Amino acid sequence: MFYESTRGGLKSKSSAEAIKMGIAPDGGLFVPESPVKLSPDEIYGLVNLSYQERAVQILKHFLDDYSMEELVECVNLAYTKEKFGSDDIVPVVKLNENVHVLELWHGPTCAFKDMALQILPHLLVKAVAKTGETDETVILVATSGDTGKAALEGFKDVKGTKVIVFFPSEGVSQVQKMQMVTQEGNNTYSVGVNGNFDDAQNGVKAIFTNDSMNDKMSKNGFKFSSANSINWGRLVPQIVYYFSAYADLIKTKEIQEGDKINIVVPTGNFGNILAAYYAMEMGLPVNKLICASNENNVLTEFLKTGVYDRRREFKKTSSPSMDILISSNLERLLFEITEHDSWLITEWMKSLKEEGVYTIDPDTKKKISKNFWGGFTTEAETLKTIECIFNEYSYVIDTHTAVGIDVYDKYVISTGDMTKTIIASTASPFKFNESVVKAIFGENSINNKSEFELLGILAEKCNLTVPDGLKDLDKRPVRHKTVCEKEAMKSVVENILTI
Ligand SMILES: *Cc1c(COP(=O)(O)O)cnc(C)c1O
């Protein structure tokens, strides 16, 4: 299996090279050159396997330059019972006859990004070795919250790597900040930036592309790499859990072999739902992929009109991990749907960059609509959904998952489609506890309470246990105290690496 860039500038790269490079030099994203198709026997053969075994069966098709032993090793290091709380790794919870919730947040940081970021470091270390690189890998991350902690936790104490995370010092939640500044490990660094997420992101991009900095790095035996969601090594592990969920539904006799399902994904950068699309293209029986957005509803409009228009106000919502105006991974979908037309993709992406908008042709739009349905949820609807689901099922969901469930309701009302449905649940309710407690118990219940107090209140009132990753967070020693101006990010990196 070889990989090519969506912008046409690079072809025939191995998966190890694609993972090591992250983004192609022409600005495009790496995509498999040829489709992977699984036979029915392969798909239904997953039913009696463990999650780790299922993962190897899927990954081996895309990462065929890794040996089976290497894949087994990576998977076994990533998806352990200790880190994910049970052998299930991703439990599928039945809500009612039609709806099952795929809980993707049982990893160490309580959000779904662990599913990819627990395995990526191991894939990356092997990729570096395979391609004859001897430099130490330095991962730079700019984060608006969830990614930073997941990267720190994933790369923690992984030999041959250092991870440096920049977060907006006053722009993340109390829980998210404490998760990052108390991070353990001898190769982890988290740094607050006086500025917003864009400042942190621009600073990281500037360091990545600074020639003299890169020279200095290589003289000292370091090389930058990125762990952001456009890296193929983050996308491919996400394909696994859609097959795994389907296998679990067969196992529990909820569906029979060949039955189609719908998949609902609360979407930001379009990575998670794109993984579901790849699963479908590989042969997973899927009827519709339902793309759920919050009030930053660029994608809802795009799926309806074929016009992608980022020229709008950025809204801060209670589902902040989906507050995104440019969904980078959509580029991969467009490349696949247009049968790898890198010329068209380059035009559209140029237009997005220069004008802030692009319009796809009617044929491409029709092909996308065949598989995708889009909808969005308002802030009030998000809270209402958390309350309703709790009242009806005694089941507690976070704000992102609530967006998924509400958009699914809208889909059913609009289409009448009663196909069995899997809803991707992307964060633990404890991670966004303020909104959750407010939604279920009213505004008064959160007055004058810190997020740390609310963890305990949520656990007690809903008869749940605070996840290990969040327990006593406010009592842990702060290990990372650096806060810098946005102009100083480069020198912070130089200090950390003593170069
Ligand atoms: C990152 C994230 C999302 C969005 O996922 P994409 O792959 O970027 O679409 C949704 N929910 C949570 C909790 C997240 O952390």
Ligand as a Chemical Component Dictionary entry (heavy atoms), coordinates in Angstrom:
data_LIG
# 
_chem_comp.id                   LIG 
_chem_comp.type                 NON-POLYMER 
_chem_comp.pdbx_formal_charge   0 
_chem_comp.three_letter_code    LIG 
# 
loop_
_chem_comp_atom.comp_id 
_chem_comp_atom.atom_id 
_chem_comp_atom.alt_atom_id 
_chem_comp_atom.type_symbol 
_chem_comp_atom.charge 
_chem_comp_atom.model_Cartn_x 
_chem_comp_atom.model_Cartn_y 
_chem_comp_atom.model_Cartn_z 
_chem_comp_atom.pdbx_ordinal 
LIG C1 C1 C 0 -11.779 16.335 18.629 1  
LIG C2 C2 C 0 -13.134 16.099 19.163 2  
LIG C3 C3 C 0 -14.266 16.062 18.308 3  
LIG C4 C4 C 0 -14.173 16.301 16.821 4  
LIG O1 O1 O 0 -13.569 15.239 16.128 5  
LIG P1 P1 P 0 -13.064 15.443 14.626 6  
LIG O2 O2 O 0 -12.345 14.190 14.296 7  
LIG O3 O3 O 0 -12.134 16.629 14.678 8  
LIG O4 O4 O 0 -14.246 15.687 13.776 9  
LIG C5 C5 C 0 -15.505 15.802 18.878 10 
LIG N1 N1 N 0 -15.651 15.634 20.211 11 
LIG C6 C6 C 0 -14.593 15.664 21.060 12 
LIG C7 C7 C 0 -14.829 15.495 22.513 13 
LIG C8 C8 C 0 -13.299 15.901 20.575 14 
LIG O5 O5 O 0 -12.265 15.948 21.427 15 
# 
loop_
_chem_comp_bond.comp_id 
_chem_comp_bond.atom_id_1 
_chem_comp_bond.atom_id_2 
_chem_comp_bond.value_order 
_chem_comp_bond.pdbx_ordinal 
LIG C1 C2 SING 1  
LIG C2 C3 SING 2  
LIG C2 C8 DOUB 3  
LIG C3 C4 SING 4  
LIG C3 C5 DOUB 5  
LIG C4 O1 SING 6  
LIG O1 P1 SING 7  
LIG P1 O2 DOUB 8  
LIG P1 O3 SING 9  
LIG P1 O4 SING 10 
LIG C5 N1 SING 11 
LIG N1 C6 DOUB 12 
LIG C6 C7 SING 13 
LIG C6 C8 SING 14 
LIG C8 O5 SING 15 
# 
